[in-house]
């Protein structure tokens, strides 16, 4: 097994946390993968994994080495693509991560259109409501909502979203519309997280105004809270993109707009690379104008 293949085997085993599964992904036998990793550890003079009967885990040295190994393999792939012409023609698997609701409502339809346009590209989309480590988890592109910390990522702004309180017209007909955040104490509140007996909602451009609301209903699902609000049962607080279609057709309406915090930026980010593969550049160029044209993301 050559040195490059041993790096690829190491990466596959680390991602799968299994020699057998890592070997399967590489089209090798489990003993071959084990020998390759053993040879790599011997050459480095360091243990990369701790082994148990059920799984393998990276050591501290292994975790650091995994990031470097991924960078080396990615740079070699970029060089190969540049030499073969793939740098100009989108090919290969595109791995994207984004928040659940944003992915369902906006990224999925854009990506389907992108794949129709570029038949040599496949896609793997992981929708999770957390910030992933793109290098460690092997993603090409991430959609991030909110301020970006300093990092080695390239960011392209594609819009912004508001944190807003909303309800159905039927609810406002029966209970009226709150004119100030303090009036929320007189309204039915649907919390969008497992709530305690009280929840603090912050208002104002700098979020300096705090209002303690008493949720009648707490739901861990944004979709469920949206549906209950649509039925006219109460008010909930969401990011504007999470109710884009409902705002468009009037099923839900916003209130207390003058008290909303400053909008949160939306970015498409990718790992800094002077020669980003065409699949990454093409998707960002494809998605950017489409996301920017969506009114609720403006």
Residue, then its C-alpha position, 0 to 999 in steps of 0.5 A: x500500500x503506497x503512502x497516499x492510499x494509506x492516508x485515504x484508508x486512515x481517513x476512511x477508518x477514522x470517519x467510519x470508526x471501524x476498520x471493517x467499514x472503512x475498508x468496505x468504503x475503500x474497496x479493500x479487505x479489513x486485514x488490508x486496511x488494518x495493515x495499512x494503518x499499522x504501517x502508517x503508525x509505525x512510520x510515524x512512531x505514534x498511535x493514531x487509534x485506540x482499539x476496542x472490540x466494538x469500535x476504534x477511536x482517534x487519539x489526540x495525535x490522530x485527530x490532529x493528523x486527520x485534519x492534516x491528512x484530509x488537507x493533503x488528500x484534498x490538495x492532491x485531488x485539486x491538483x489532479x482535477x486541474x490537470x485533467x480539466x475537472x477544475x473547469x467542469x463540475x464533477x464528483x460528490x458535493x457535501x453540503x451541511x445546512x440547518x434542517x428547515x432552511x435545507x428543506x425549504x430552500x437548499x433542496x429545490x436549488x440543489x435539485x435544479x443544480x444537479x439537473x444542470x450538472x449531471x456529473x455531480x452527485x450530492x450528499x446533504x446533511x441537515x443539522x441544527x448545529x455548527x459542524x466542523x467542516x474539515x473534521x466532518x468532510x464538508x465542501x460547503x456549509x450554510x451558516x446563519x448568524x455572525x461568523x467567527x474568524x476562521x480559514x473559511x471563505x464566506x459569501x453572503x446570500x441574505x439575512x433573516x429576522x427573529x420574529x413573533x408571528x400568529x395566524x389572522x384567526x388568532x389576532x381576530x380573537x385576541x388582538x395584536x400585541x403592540x409592545x413586547x410587554x403585552x405578550x404576557x396577555x397572549x398564548x405563547x408557543x415555545x420552540x424549545x423544551x421550555x421551563x415555566x418561563x422563557x426570556x425573549x429579547x427585543x430591540x436592535x441590540x437585544x437589550x430589552x428582555x421580556x419573560x413570557x410564560x409558554x402554554x405549549x413547548x415544542x421541540x419541533x419548529x414545524x410543529x410550532x408553526x402548524x399550531x400557530x397556523x391553526x390560530x392557537x397562539x403566538x410563536x417566535x421563529x426565524x423569518x425563513x422558517x415561515x417564508x411560505x406561510x408569510x407569502x400566502x398570509x397563513x401567518x403574520x408578523x407582529x412587533x416588527x419595530x422591536x425586532x433584533x437586528x437581522x442575522x446574516x446568511x452565508x455560504x462558506x467553504x474551506x479556503x483553497x486557492x483552487x476550489x474545485x469546480x463543483x464548489x465554485x459552480x454551486x455557490x455561483x448557482x445558489x447565490x443569485x437564487x437565494x438572494x432573490x427570495x424576498x424573505x431572505x432579503 
